[in-house]
Amino acid sequence: MSAPEDETALVGRAVGGDAEALEEVVRRVQDPVYRLALRMAGRPADAEDAAQEILIRVVTRLSSWRAEASLVTWAYRIAVNHLLNLRRTAYEHRGITFEVLGENLAEGLAAADHRGPEAELLAEEVRLGCTQAMLQCLDRSERVAYVLGEIFELPGEQAGWILEISPAAYRKRLERARKRIRAFMSATCGLVSRDAACRCARRVESAIAHGRVDPRRPVFAGHATTGPRPGFDRPDSGRLGAGRPGSDRPGSDRPGSDRPATGTRAVRVPADAVAGRPGAAAVADGARQMRRLHDAATVMRSHPSYAAPRARSEAVLSLLRSGRYPLLSAGSGG
């Protein structure tokens, strides 16, 4: 689990005062850190604040990195320590539980699918928001284990190192979270069970009426991504879109690796996919693939590869340049 040689050299330059090297460190960790924060906090606004604070901690503790793990794995450890102690999120203030969520999903289910020019996009927004809400029903320790293991698909040894627990303890925690997610989705989610009543397209009108979905500004379906079409948190493991003609698999590492993508495969890009945001054709294609899925874990991990807001990363670098933070202090890595 040691770090690649290029990262050792990169960190050495950054610690030595090379501004470009420091910016490269931020570039490598910003998206993975943001995606973890988003899965843990639930909403982009909360994730942006958390990710910015985490990036500050990463760069100001960079001199404590010992190359026992890659930069991203090390950044995950710092992120987890912060996220587990984060102030209560909006979801937690509302006291969300699987029971409460199940009751909400049962209410306002329309008799037919929502129709209209943005029907697929809005159904996708419901799906993405709903799966985020399901994660928030887990307590934080189970949630982070589920995200690292089931969504990011990190090996047990690596996830245990991030959480600072033994691989065996991590696996037990992960299994508890898996069982809870699987049981809830099997009973309620039509994407997992044909016998379940809930259908994303039939929740659209209720979601709009209750302010959970803004048809003018979809939070998740309209979120900027790291590619022109939606990718997935861990795309290279043979699940949604993998190996299918026209599927979108951004260049990334092998399963279990945590190094950021360095390129993109040649894919068919629809004309309406612009500036890293999914177009209507991309959303429709993803929705058709989702209808073929019947696995809770696959549904949970099939989110786009969300891009961290670059303004937040630049704000971190600006703070460091200002001298307000002691760059590269010798604090602990956690």
N, C-alpha and C positions, 0 to 999 in steps of 0.2 A: 504493500500500500504506500510505498515511498513515492516521493514526488519525481516527476520527469526532470532530466538534467536542464532543459531549457528554462524551467521555472526557477530552479536554483540560481541560475545566472541572472534571470530577470529580477528576482527579489534582491539579489546582491546589488544590482545596479540601482534599484529603487531606494534601498536603504542607504546607498552611497550618495543619494541626492539627485539622481537622474530623473528629471520630471517626466520625460516620455515613458520611461520604464514604469513609473508610478501610475501613469494614466493607463498603461497596458494592463497592470494588475487590476485596476478598477474595471476595465473593459471585460476582463476574463471572468470576474466574479459577479458583476452587477445583475445579469439576467438570472442565473441560478439562484442567487440570494433573493431577488424579487419574487420569483416563482414560489419559493419556499414560504416567504412572508405572505404572499397572496393566499396560498392554500391554508396557512395557519390562521390568518386574520379574517379571511372571508371576503373582504371588499377592497378594491384597489386603493381607495383613499387611505385606509388604515395600513395597507401593505406598503404604500409609498413612504409614509412616515417611518415605519419600522425599517424598511430597507435602507433608507438614508442614514439612520442611526447606526445600522449594522455596518455599512460601508465605512463610516467614520471610525468605528471600532477596528475594522479590518486593517485600514491603512495606518492607523496610529499604533497598532500592535505588530506591525509587519516585521519588526526586528526580532520578535519572539518566535517567528516561524522557523521550525527546525527541519523541514523537508521530510518529516515522518509520514506526511500525507500530502496529497496535492493541494494546491491553493484553494480550489473549490471545496474540497472536503474540509479543510481547515476553516474556511469561511462558513461552511454549514455549521460547524461546532460553535463558532462565535454567534451565528445567527440563532441557533437553537437556544443557547443560554439567554439571549435577549428575548426571544419570542415566548419562552416559557414563563417569563416574568413580566411580560407586557401588561399594561393596564387592561382592564376588562374591555373587550370589543363590543361593538354594537349588538352582535348576535348574543353575546354572553349577558349583556344588560337585559335583553329580552327574555332570557331564560329558555333558550331554545333546547328542546330535547327531541328524541325520535318520536315520542308520543305526541308532542305538540305539533311537530312537523307533519306527522301522519294525519292528524286531524285537519290541519290547514290544507293539505293536498286533497283530502276527501271533499272539502267544501268548494263550491263554485266550479265543479267540473262540467264543462259544456257537453251538450249531447252530440256535437259534431266538431270536427277540426276547424280551427280558425282559418278563415279565407281572406285573401287580399294580396296586394303586391309584395308585402313584406312578411308574408305568412311563415316562410321557412326561416327567415332571419329571427323572427320573434319567437318561434318554437325553439330555435337553437339557444336564444337568450334564456328562455325558461329552463331548458335542460342544464345549461352551464351554471346558472344561478342556483338551481335546485341541488345539484351535486355539491356545490360549494356549501350550501346550507346543511347538507347531510354530514359533511366533514365537521362542521361546527357542533354537531350533536355529540361527538366524541369529546372526552375530556382532553386536555392539552397533551398529556403524556401519551395517550393512545393515538391522538391525532397526528403527532409528529412521527410516531413509529409507523403509522399507516402511510403517511406521505413519503417517508424515506424508503420504505420497503415495497409498498404496493404500487405507488404512483411513480416514484423515481427509480424504483427497482434496484436499489443499492444492495450489495451483499451484506449478510449479517455482521461480518467482522467490521466492515466499514461503517455501517449504521450504528453498531454498538460503540465504536470509537467516537463517533460524532456525539452520541448521547451520553458517553462516559459511563456505560454499563457493559456488562458482559454480553457476548453474542447470545448466550442462552436466555438471559433475562430479556434481551431485546426481542427474541423470537416469541417468547410468551406474551409480551405486550402486543406485538404485531398480530398474533393469532386472536387475541381477545378483540382487537379492533376489527379484524377481518370478519369475525363471526357476527359482530353487531351490525356492520355495514351490509353484509350479505343477507342477514335475516330481514332487515328493514326493506332493502330493495326487492327482495324476492316477494315480500308481502304487498308492496305498494307500487313498484316501478314497472310500467309496461314495457320498458326497454329490456328488462331482465326476465320478467315473467309475463306470458300472454294472459295469465289469469288475473294479473293485477289490474286495477281499474284505471290508474293514472296514466294519462297520455300527455306529452308536452304540448302538442298542438291544441289540446282541449283545455289547457290551463292558461292560455294566453290572455283571454279576455278578463278572467279573474285577476291575473297577475297585474294587468294594466290598471284595472279598477282599484286595486289595493296599493298601487304605487310601487309594486315590486319590479315592474318593468316599465321603462320609459321608451315608447316606440320611436321617439325622435333621437334618443341617445342611448342605445343599448350598451350596457356596461361591459359585458364580457364578449358578446358576439361582435362588437365594434372595437374591441381593444386592439391596439397595435401589437403585432407579433414580430418575430425575428425573421420571417420570410414573407413572400407575397401571398401565400395561402396558408391556412391553418396547418400547423404541425402538431406534435403532441409532446407531452412532458418527457417521455422516454420513447422515442420513435422506433428504435431499432430492435424490436423484440417480437416481430411477427404478428402483431395485433392489428388494430384498425388501420387500414390503408396499406399495410406492408405487403409488398409483392403484387399488388393489384395494378393493372394498367392505369396510368394517369394518377396514381396515388401520390401524396406529397410526403416525402420523407427527407426532411432537411438533413444535410450532411452532419453526422454526429458520430459519436464514438460507439464502440461495442457496448452491449448491455453490461451494466455494472460499472462502467467508466463514468467519471464525472467531469471530464474535460469538456469545455464548451465546443460547440460546432465550429468548424473552421471553413466550411463551404456549403454549397447547396447542390444537390443532384439536378440534372437537367430534367425538368418536369413541364408538363403542359400548363401554362398560366392563362387563366381566363382573362378576357379583355377588361372585365369590370373589377379586377383585383388590383388595387392601387395603394401605394405607400405603406405596405405592410399590413393593410387591413383587409379582412376577408370580403370578397365580392359576393354577389347573390349566387352566382354559379358555384362558387366554392362552398358556400353554406349549404346549398341544395345537395351537392355531392356528398358532403359530410353527413347530412341528415339521412340520405339514402343508405349510406354505410351503417349508420347507427341503428337503423331499423333491422339490420341483419345480426345485431349483437344480442347475446343473452347471458352475458357474464358481468357481474357487478363490478369487479375490478377493472375490466376493460372500459366500461362506461365511466367509471370514476377517473381513470387516467387519460381519457380521450379529450383533453382540453387543448386549445391551441398553445403553441410555444410563446407565451406572453413575453413581450419586451418590456424591460424596465424603462420608466420615463427617463430619457437622457438628461432632462433638465435637472433631475435630482442628483444624478451622478456628477454633472458639471458643478452643481452647488457644493458637493463634497470637496471636489478638487479646488474650487475657489476658496473655500474655508481654509484648506490646508495652505494654499498659497498666501493667504492673508496673515498667517502666523498666529491665528487665534488658538490653534490646536498644536500641541507638541508632536510634530511628525515623527513617526517611527520610534515611539517610546518603548522601553523594555518591559512592558507589562506582560502578564501571562497571556497565553493563547486562547483562553476561554472566556 
